[in-house]
Amino acid sequence: MVIEGDAGTGKSLILQQAFTKIQQIAEEDRQSPLYRTKNFLLVNHAEMLKIYRKLAGENPHLKKNSFMKPTSYINQSDKLQRNGDIVLIDEAHLLLTQSDNYNKFHQNNQLLEIIKRSRILVLVFDPYQVLKFKSLWSRGKLADLIAAYPHEIFHLQQQYRIEDAGNSLANWINQLTRKRKIVPSVESRHFDLKFFENPRLMFQQIKLHNQQFGLSRMLATTDFPYTVGKGVWYVQAGDFRLPWDQLDVGNEPWALRDETINEVGSIYTIQGFDLNYVGLIIGPSISYDERKKELTVDPSGYEDHAAFRTPKDRDISTDDQQRIMLNALNVLLKRGRKGLYIYACDEKLRRRLAQVTIVND
């Protein structure tokens, strides 16, 4: 079963609730075919795995060892020579589509290997959240892979994260990240959308909202240098300067740690999470062409080099690079429930965004 939906349409919530119910029945209902079945929820995202294991500690029907990364599940299944009965996959668009030594995955496609090791599979999928070449999914690639197996596809349409009493803002973001168009007006009656000229002032507003509502953070596109595990790296724009997020610090997810109000989050710490208010810095690799009236995307300015890493015998096209960058922007723009504040480093883009009419009365 495939559940497809945009960011914020409730995909993860559906999986979480379904898995909790399945595990309760498997543990308690002796009359059910699910009784004593071995079921798993997989996600190829370290921060989201922390959340699921945190939930397991709060629910008597959930066990932490039922939540795993895909490669761990594949290896465990082979070692124990037992397949999972029902396997749920969150963020299936993050599954690897090629071998990857860093993740100790030596086959060619994680989804195919999980299918081989599962009786029933449920996955959620969004082609607009593909962030790396080694996970280069599309609707067509997914359709080709599952064509050999009985399956159903369900589509989620309603936006639940962004509180805009409809999909107006979500549609505006989709035009920006999928069509590269800045729609001249957007309805935002129940959602606080603002474009800033100064990122430091934007940060001050985010801190105030964090004191009032909690879960308010600064985020940025990956236009600012960093190397994982090698010191502190900074996001700097104008007179604003804060360190990048610190990955893998304990068991608490980045967004839930109090001290991260003084850090800048990335797609790697925030994908899949809800925030109340987001202050987003769009780096200089995303600009605006005033003649064509569309976004321009420059992969040479993107500092997430791992996103474009390919095997020696394969090339990545500029179109694929730009698509990955716009997908990352899409993920960041859709994190906020109550508000989204945006600062663009590029002057042309900043000037164009300032001209957008926000209908909020």
N, C-alpha and C positions, 0 to 999 in steps of 0.2 A: 504494500500500500504506500502510495506517495501522497504526501500532503504538501501542496505548493502554496506559497503566499509571500507577500511583501514583508519587509521588516516591520514589526509591530502588529502583525495580524493575529498573534496569539499561538504561533506554531509550538513554541517551547512549552507554553502553559498546557496545551492539549496533551503533549507527550508526558509532561510531569504528572498530570492528573490521571491519564490513562495508565501509566506505569504504576502509580501508587495503588490504583484499584486492582490491577492485574496481580500485583504482589500480595495484596490483602487476600484476594480469592485463593491464590496459590498456597497461602499459608493456612487459611481457616476453613475453606469450603470443601469438605471431603466429597461432596456430590458433584463437584464441578470438574470438567475435563482439564481445567487449569491447575488442579490440586497437585502440589509438589513439582510443578514445572520449574525449569531453570531459565530465568529471563534476565535480560540485560538492557541497560540504556548506555549507548556509546556517544561520545562527542569528542571531536578532534580539536579541542580548545581547552588549554590548561585552566584558564580562569573560570570557564563555565563548569568544568569538572569539579572545581572547588565548591561552587554553589550547589551542585547536585549532591556532593558528599556532605555538605553542611545540612542540607534538607534531610538526608538519610539519618543524621544524628538526632533529628528532631521528630522522626516518625518511626514508631515501633515496627511498621511493616516493611521498612526499607533498610537495606544493608549496604554499607559503603562499597563492599566488593562487587556489588551488582552494577556499579557505575565505573566505566572504563574508557580508556582511549582505544581506538580501533585496532591498532597494532597489538596492543596488549591482549585484546579479546581474541584476535586471530592466533596469536602464539599460545595462549592458554587453551584454546579449543584444540589445537594440534597436540599440545602436551598431554592433556587429559583424555584426548580422543573422544570428546563429547561436544556436540553442537548445542547451541542455545535453542530453546523452544520458541520463545518470542523475543525478538531483538528490535529495540527502538533506536533510531539514529537521529540525534539532534544535529542541526547545521550540516546536513549531508553534503552540501556544496563545498565543505572543507575537506572532504575525503580525498586522499591522494589518487591521482590518475596516472602515476608513474612511480617507479621505485625511488626510494629516498633513504640514503644511508643515515642521514641525521636522525630520522625517525625509526631507523632499524626496520624499514619495510622493504622487502626484497622482491615482491611480486610486482605486477603491473597495474593493478587497480584495486583499491581497498574495498570498494563496494562489491565488486565481483567476488572477492575472497570472503566477505561477510555473508553474502548470499549463499555461498557454498557451505557455510558453517551455521546456518540458521534454518529453522523450520518455517517460521513466519517472520516477515520483516516489515517494519513500519518506519518510514523515513520522512523527514521534512526537508524542503529544498527551496532555495531561492537563487536563481541564476545571477541575480544582481548583487549577490554577496560573495562572489568568487574573488579571492584576493591574491592568489599566487598562481604562477604558471604551472606548478606541480600539482595544482588542484583545478585545472582548467576545464570546468564543467560548462555545459550548455544544456538547454532543453533537449536538443537533438541527440547529444551524446548520452544523456540519461535514457531517453526513449530507446535508443539503439541497444543499450546494455540490458534493459529490463524486458525487451520485446520477447525474449525466449521464455519468459516466466509469466504465469498468470498474475495479473496485477490490476489495480484500480488507481485512478488519480483523482484527488479532490483538490479544489481550489478555494483558498480563503480570500475574501475580498474586503471585509470590514477592517478598518484601521482602529485598533484598540489602544495603542500606546499614545499617539499624538491626540491630545484633547482639543480637537478643533471642530467638534460637532459635525462631522462629515469627513470627506477625504480631500478637501480643497488644498490644504498645505502639503499633504502627501503627494498629491498630483503635481503641485508646483515643484516639489523636489524631484519627482520623476522626470519632468520636462527638463530640469537642469542637468541631471546626471545621465539621462538616457538619450535625450535629444540635443543637449548642450544649449538649450534655449532658456533665456530668462523671461518668464512670463511677466508682463508689466504690472500686474496686480494680483494679489492673493488675499483670500478671506481668512482671517485669523481671529475670529470673535472670541473664542474661548482659549486661546493659546497666545502666549507672549512672544511674538517674533520681532526682533530688532536687528538693525544693521549698524555697526559701530565704526567710528573713525579712529578710535584709540583703543588698542587692546588692553591697556592697563586699566582704563575706566570700565571696560567690559568685565575684567577680572574682579574689580571691586563690587560690581553688581552680583556676580556669581557668588562671592563670599557672603554677601548679605542674604541671598536666597538660601545658601547652605545653612546659615544660622536659623532661618525661619522655617524652611521646609526639609532640610537635609538633602542628601543625594544630588548635589549640584557640583559640577566639575568643569574644568577647562579641558578641552580636547584640541587636537591639531592633526592636520594631514601630515604624512611622513615626508616633509620637505626639509627637515632639520636633522643634521647628522647625529648618529648614535651608533654605538657598537655594544651589543648585549654583553654584560659581564665585565666591561672595561671602563670603570669609573662613571662619573656623573656627566651626562650630556644635557644641553639646554635647548629649549625652544625660545628663540629671541625674535621679537618683532617690534620695531620702534623702541620705546622705553619699557617694554614688557620683557621680562626674562624669568622663566621658571624651569626647573629640571624636568626632563622626560620622566615618565612613569618607571618605577622600579619593578621588574618582573620577578615572579616566583618568590615573593617575600612571605613565607609562612603559608598557612592554610586559609587565610582570610582573603577573599577577592579584593582586587585593587579598589573598586568603586565603594566598598564598604569600610575601608580603613580611613579613620579620621584625618590622618596626616596627609592623605593624597589630595586634599583641597589645595595644597601647595605644590602639586605636581601637575603635569599635563598628560592626559591620557591619550592612548593611541588605539588603533583598531585592534591591537593584540590584547589590550586590557578591557576594552569596552564592548566588543561585539557580543550581541546576545543579551546585554544588560539594559535595564531601564534606569534613566536618571530623571530627576524632576526638572532641573534646568541645565542647559548645556551652553558653554561659551566656546565657540569653535573658531579656531584660527585656520584659515585656508591659505596654505603656503604659496610661494611665488610660481610654482610649476603650473598652477591653474590661473589663466589670465582670461582676457576678454578681447575679442576682435571686433572693433567698433564698425568696421566696414561690413563684415559678414554677419554681425550681430549674433555671435555665438561664443561659447567658451572655447578656449584653446588649451591644449593639454601637452605639456612638454616632459616626456619621460626622463630626459637628461637631468632634470632637477629633482627627481624622486629619490629619496635617500633609503627607501626600503629595497635594497639591492637583492635581498633574498626573494622578493616577490617575482623578480624577473629571471631568477636563476634557472638554467636549463641544462639537460645533459649535453655532452659535447657534440652529439650527432643531431641535435635539434636546434632550431632557431625560433625566436619569438618575434612576431611582427610588431611594428609600431602600433597597429590597430589593437592588438592584444594588450600591449603595455598600457595604452590609453584607457582601454576598457577596464583593466584592473584598477587603475588610478581612480576612475570615475565610480567604480563599485565601492572603493574604499570611502570616497566622499559621500556616497549614498548611505553607507552604514553609519558614518559619523553624524550626518544631518538628521537621522531618524532615531536618535537616542533619547531625546527629551520628551517628557510627558506634559509638562506645563509651559516650558519656554525654550526658545532657541535664540541665542545671540551669535552674530556672525561678524568676524573681522577678516577681510581679505587683504593679504599683503600686497597684491598687485593693484596699483592705483586705478587702472582702467576698470578692473572688475569691481573694486570698491565704489567707484563713482557710479557705475551702472546699477549696482545693488541699492545704492542710496536713492535711486530714482523709482524703485518699486513702490507701488501704492499698497499699503497694508490696510485692508478694510476690517476694522475691529469695533464698529459701533452697531 
